[in-house]
Amino acid sequence: MSKTTMKPPKVETSYFVSSDGVKIAYNKLSGAEPGIIFFGGFASDMEGTKALALQDYAMQKGQAFLRFDYRGHGKSSGVFTDGNIGKWLSDCLAVLDNLTQGSQILIGSSMGGWLVLLTAKERPKRVGGILGIASAPDFTKNLMWDTFSNKAKKIIKSGKIYKLKNEYDSFYPIGKSLIEGGNKHLILHKKKNCDFPLRLFHGLKDDVVPIKYSYLLSKTLVSKDCL
């Protein structure tokens, strides 16, 4: 009798309505603690290769897992250009508080690496560890505003949308909400002690988010268990 390969069960997308009426799309696996939550990058969604690879890993290990889309991203409701770090943080906290239980390992890619740290600051007792992948803390200031031309800054200040070219032969729509919201949540200027394990991964040839940001982050967050 030939041996057959079992396909992993399909994980259906569900929706959660936050207190401010945002419909947040998510995929969830039940399993053992610590659970894993994946926080995606800027203008990304929960269908990316990292999110799906982590879901497969959690499924194989029998761990709880959750991936989701911020407002204005993927399948969630909302307009992308209305969003900012503060609003996306509120989505992260809503997901953590309402869709998970117990200790959670927070894994963030790019902008997600910034958001996991802000989430951990707000809910320290829920964090079992943090893993940052090409973390981009403070990117709205350091990688965007501080590098923009005077013309681009003038467009944004006027309330219009500046089209920032990206690596996908397209552009990111940058508005005042994104820049001003990011300025309220900058973290690289102040050291903070962390009680949880911290792991930072960053490609040496990353030309979108320079590796120095993971290095700066490792100096900002003081953890006894940091690699």
Sequence and secondary structure as in RCSB ss.txt:
>XXXX:A:sequence
MSKTTMKPPKVETSYFVSSDGVKIAYNKLSGAEPGIIFFGGFASDMEGTKALALQDYAMQKGQAFLRFDYRGHGK
SSGVFTDGNIGKWLSDCLAVLDNLTQGSQILIGSSMGGWLVLLTAKERPKRVGGILGIASAPDFTKNLMWDTFSN
KAKKIIKSGKIYKLKNEYDSFYPIGKSLIEGGNKHLILHKKKNCDFPLRLFHGLKDDVVPIKYSYLLSKTLVSKD
CL
>XXXX:A:secstr
            EEEEE TTS EEEEEEE  EEEEEEEE  TT  TTSHHHHHHHHHHHHHTEEEEEE  TTSTT
S S GGG  HHHHHHHHHHHHHHH  S EEEEEETHHHHHHHHHHHH GGGEEEEEEES  TTHIIIIIGGGS H
HHHHHHHTT  EEEE TTSSEEEE HHHHHHHHTT  TTS EEE S EEEE  TT SSS THHHHHHHHHEEESS
B 
